[in-house]
């Protein structure tokens, strides 16, 4: 684990900016989570996984965890099982977004599917887990497509959904009807989250690229092809 990626000036700036965004984003609710009171998806879902790309998958996970736990402490959330479980999905999403390695990224959704369908309710709504094939498909595509920002974002947000869904069915009491009712909602939410992650990735690439002029460090991985000024002369993301 190369912690030097965080200890450099640019790495520290990224971590501070990212943590501030997590703090602000976690205060803005987007949609309620079915099955539990006072639990919401927040704006954090729209940018959380990008740390895995800039700092690398392992250090990116650490950055997300630091930001999440820091926000957890500042806000004063209770250390309940549900709150702790909710820390996990974005860690796996950050790993997915930040690595090109296929094996673990294929294994995570497969294990989530298995964990879901061995639950008595999960067996009744096994088709809900078909969403979790999406990150597998994305990783199996040729690099030309699997490294596309939107498809990576789509794979990352559905990886988070897979981990969260597998944990949710074992920790929160929900009926099969409630899970079925979530199917169209998931499609809507995850498409929006993927779009948000992709846009956030471009904006952060642009910002960190600007910092290169003042902070000469190569430990932050910047994808020049996703710097906004360059995107203006290309089609798509």
TACOR-V298275 format. One record per residue. N is the residue number from 0. NEAR is the number of other C-alpha atoms within 10 Angstrom. D_CENTER is the distance of its C-alpha to the mean C-alpha in whole Angstrom. Layout:
((N	NEAR	D_CENTER) (N	NEAR	D_CENTER))
This chain:
((0	9	20) (1	11	21) (2	13	21) (3	13	23) (4	23	20) (5	21	19) (6	13	23) (7	16	24) (8	15	25) (9	21	22) (10	23	19) (11	15	20) (12	15	20) (13	22	17) (14	22	16) (15	15	18) (16	14	17) (17	20	13) (18	22	14) (19	14	17) (20	17	14) (21	22	12) (22	20	16) (23	14	16) (24	19	13) (25	20	14) (26	15	17) (27	13	17) (28	13	16) (29	16	15) (30	13	16) (31	13	18) (32	12	17) (33	17	20) (34	16	22) (35	13	21) (36	8	23) (37	8	21) (38	15	18) (39	16	15) (40	17	12) (41	17	12) (42	21	11) (43	23	9) (44	24	6) (45	24	8) (46	26	7) (47	31	5) (48	34	3) (49	32	7) (50	29	9) (51	26	9) (52	24	11) (53	24	13) (54	27	14) (55	23	14) (56	26	12) (57	20	14) (58	23	14) (59	26	11) (60	25	10) (61	20	13) (62	25	12) (63	27	9) (64	17	12) (65	14	15) (66	21	13) (67	23	12) (68	16	16) (69	15	17) (70	19	16) (71	18	17) (72	11	21) (73	10	21) (74	12	21) (75	9	23) (76	12	21) (77	11	23) (78	10	22) (79	8	22) (80	10	20) (81	15	18) (82	13	17) (83	13	16) (84	14	15) (85	18	12) (86	16	11) (87	18	10) (88	24	7) (89	27	4) (90	27	7) (91	29	7) (92	32	4) (93	32	5) (94	26	8) (95	32	8) (96	30	7) (97	25	10) (98	17	13) (99	16	15) (100	12	16) (101	13	17) (102	10	18) (103	14	15) (104	23	13) (105	19	16) (106	12	16) (107	20	13) (108	26	13) (109	18	17) (110	13	18) (111	20	15) (112	24	18) (113	16	21) (114	18	20) (115	25	20) (116	19	23) (117	12	25) (118	15	25) (119	12	28) (120	18	26) (121	23	23) (122	14	26) (123	16	28) (124	18	24) (125	18	23) (126	14	23) (127	19	20) (128	22	18) (129	10	19) (130	18	15) (131	24	14) (132	17	16) (133	19	14) (134	27	12) (135	21	15) (136	13	17) (137	23	15) (138	22	15) (139	13	19) (140	12	20) (141	9	22) (142	11	20) (143	7	21) (144	14	19) (145	19	16) (146	17	15) (147	16	16) (148	21	13) (149	21	12) (150	23	13) (151	26	10) (152	33	8) (153	25	9) (154	27	9) (155	33	5) (156	34	5) (157	29	8) (158	32	7) (159	27	6) (160	24	9) (161	29	11) (162	26	11) (163	19	11) (164	22	14) (165	23	16) (166	19	16) (167	20	17) (168	20	20) (169	15	21) (170	13	21) (171	13	21) (172	11	25) (173	16	24) (174	15	26) (175	14	26) (176	11	27) (177	12	24) (178	19	22) (179	15	23) (180	12	23) (181	13	19) (182	14	19) (183	9	20) (184	11	18) (185	15	15) (186	13	16) (187	10	16) (188	15	13) (189	21	11) (190	16	13) (191	16	13) (192	23	9) (193	25	9) (194	19	12) (195	20	11) (196	27	8) (197	24	11) (198	20	13) (199	17	12) (200	28	12) (201	22	15) (202	15	16) (203	23	15) (204	24	17) (205	21	20) (206	15	20) (207	21	20) (208	20	22) (209	12	24) (210	14	24) (211	14	26) (212	9	29) (213	9	29) (214	13	27) (215	10	28) (216	15	26) (217	12	24) (218	19	21) (219	21	19) (220	18	18) (221	21	18) (222	16	18) (223	14	21) (224	14	21) (225	23	18) (226	20	20) (227	19	21) (228	12	25) (229	11	25) (230	15	23) (231	10	26) (232	8	28) (233	11	26) (234	6	25) (235	9	21) (236	13	18))
